[in-house]
């Protein structure tokens, strides 16, 4: 009759348990990396959108209308023939 707990069976069982633990830990690492990749992709999409907005604002900033609007809003510039009302 063969022994169930022979040296070879114990070694085989130990290797099998080790491989199962390694697979589980690798799967967790893989899932973490996938999540991190998705986060980076969403951050990249946000950064690209912000870049487009900045480029659009840069193109608009060169126009005379934009410069006039900023001078009126931030510096309070008015034309000579305009009447200015000040709230008290």
KEKE-3310 file (N, C-alpha, C; in steps of 0.2 Angstrom, whole numbers, plus 5000, padded with zeros to 4 digits):
npx = (5004:5003:5010:5001:5006:5019:5036:5038:5024:5022:5031:5026:5013:5017:5023:5012:5003:5011:5012:4998:4996:5005:4999:4987:4992:4999:4988:4981:4990:4990:4977:4978:4987:4979:4969:4976:4981:4969:4965:4976:4973:4961:4965:4974:4965:4958:4968:4971:4960:4960:4971:4967:4957:4966:4973:4963:4959:4971:4972:4961:4964:4973:4965:4958:4945:4945:4955:4950:4938:4944:4951:4940:4933:4943:4951:4943:4941:4934:4925:4926:4914:4905:4894:4896:4890:4890:4887:4881)
npy = (4994:5011:5026:5040:5052:5054:5059:5065:5068:5078:5088:5091:5095:5107:5115:5116:5124:5135:5140:5143:5154:5163:5165:5171:5183:5189:5191:5201:5211:5214:5218:5230:5237:5239:5247:5258:5262:5265:5276:5285:5286:5293:5305:5310:5312:5323:5332:5334:5340:5352:5358:5360:5370:5380:5383:5387:5399:5406:5408:5417:5427:5435:5443:5460:5462:5454:5460:5473:5469:5464:5475:5484:5476:5473:5484:5495:5503:5515:5522:5538:5545:5538:5535:5534:5524:5524:5513:5516)
npz = (5000:4996:5003:5008:5012:5006:5003:4990:4987:4997:4994:4981:4984:4992:4982:4973:4982:4984:4970:4968:4978:4972:4960:4964:4970:4959:4951:4959:4959:4945:4943:4951:4943:4931:4936:4939:4927:4920:4928:4925:4911:4911:4918:4908:4898:4904:4905:4891:4887:4895:4889:4876:4879:4884:4872:4864:4871:4870:4856:4855:4863:4856:4848:4844:4850:4861:4869:4871:4878:4890:4895:4898:4907:4918:4920:4919:4908:4897:4883:4876:4874:4882:4896:4913:4926:4943:4956:4973)
capx = (5000:5007:5009:4998:5011:5026:5040:5036:5018:5022:5034:5021:5008:5020:5024:5005:5001:5015:5009:4992:4997:5009:4994:4983:4996:5000:4981:4980:4995:4988:4971:4980:4990:4974:4965:4981:4981:4963:4966:4980:4970:4956:4969:4976:4959:4957:4974:4971:4954:4963:4976:4963:4954:4971:4975:4958:4960:4977:4970:4956:4968:4976:4960:4956:4939:4947:4959:4945:4934:4948:4952:4934:4931:4948:4954:4937:4942:4927:4926:4925:4907:4901:4892:4898:4886:4893:4882:4884)
capy = (5000:5017:5031:5046:5057:5053:5065:5068:5071:5084:5093:5093:5099:5113:5118:5118:5129:5141:5143:5146:5160:5167:5167:5176:5189:5192:5194:5207:5216:5215:5222:5237:5241:5240:5252:5264:5264:5268:5283:5289:5288:5299:5311:5312:5315:5330:5337:5336:5345:5358:5360:5363:5376:5385:5385:5391:5405:5409:5411:5422:5433:5439:5448:5466:5462:5451:5465:5478:5467:5463:5482:5486:5472:5473:5490:5500:5508:5517:5526:5545:5547:5533:5538:5528:5525:5521:5512:5518)
capz = (5000:4995:5008:5005:5014:5005:5002:4984:4988:5001:4989:4975:4987:4993:4976:4971:4986:4982:4964:4969:4981:4967:4955:4967:4971:4953:4949:4963:4956:4938:4944:4953:4937:4927:4939:4939:4920:4919:4931:4921:4905:4913:4919:4902:4894:4907:4903:4884:4887:4897:4884:4870:4881:4884:4866:4861:4874:4867:4850:4856:4866:4851:4844:4847:4854:4868:4872:4873:4883:4896:4897:4900:4913:4923:4921:4919:4903:4894:4878:4878:4873:4886:4902:4918:4932:4949:4962:4980)
cpx = (5004:5005:5006:5003:5018:5030:5039:5029:5018:5025:5029:5016:5010:5020:5017:5002:5005:5013:5003:4992:5001:5004:4989:4986:4997:4993:4980:4984:4993:4982:4973:4983:4985:4970:4970:4981:4975:4963:4970:4977:4965:4960:4972:4971:4958:4962:4973:4965:4956:4967:4972:4960:4960:4973:4970:4958:4966:4975:4965:4959:4971:4972:4959:4950:4941:4950:4955:4941:4938:4949:4946:4933:4936:4950:4949:4938:4935:4929:4924:4918:4902:4900:4893:4893:4889:4888:4885:4882)
cpy = (5006:5022:5037:5052:5056:5059:5069:5071:5078:5089:5095:5097:5106:5117:5121:5124:5136:5144:5146:5153:5165:5170:5172:5183:5193:5195:5201:5213:5219:5220:5229:5241:5243:5247:5259:5266:5267:5275:5287:5291:5294:5305:5314:5315:5322:5334:5339:5341:5352:5362:5363:5369:5382:5387:5389:5398:5409:5412:5417:5428:5437:5444:5454:5466:5459:5456:5470:5475:5466:5470:5485:5483:5473:5480:5496:5505:5509:5521:5533:5547:5542:5537:5532:5530:5521:5519:5513:5513)
cpz = (5000:5001:5005:5006:5012:5003:4996:4984:4992:4997:4984:4978:4989:4987:4973:4975:4984:4975:4964:4972:4976:4962:4958:4968:4965:4950:4952:4960:4949:4939:4946:4947:4932:4929:4938:4932:4918:4922:4927:4914:4906:4914:4913:4898:4897:4905:4896:4883:4889:4892:4878:4872:4881:4877:4862:4864:4871:4860:4850:4859:4862:4847:4848:4852:4861:4872:4875:4879:4890:4899:4900:4907:4919:4925:4921:4914:4899:4888:4880:4878:4878:4893:4907:4924:4937:4954:4968:4984)
residu = (UNK:UNK:UNK:UNK:UNK:UNK:UNK:UNK:UNK:UNK:UNK:UNK:UNK:UNK:UNK:UNK:UNK:UNK:UNK:UNK:UNK:UNK:UNK:UNK:UNK:UNK:UNK:UNK:UNK:UNK:UNK:UNK:UNK:UNK:UNK:UNK:UNK:UNK:UNK:UNK:UNK:UNK:UNK:UNK:UNK:UNK:UNK:UNK:UNK:UNK:UNK:UNK:UNK:UNK:UNK:UNK:UNK:UNK:UNK:UNK:UNK:UNK:UNK:UNK:UNK:UNK:UNK:UNK:UNK:UNK:UNK:UNK:UNK:UNK:UNK:UNK:UNK:UNK:UNK:UNK:UNK:UNK:UNK:UNK:UNK:UNK:UNK:UNK)
# end
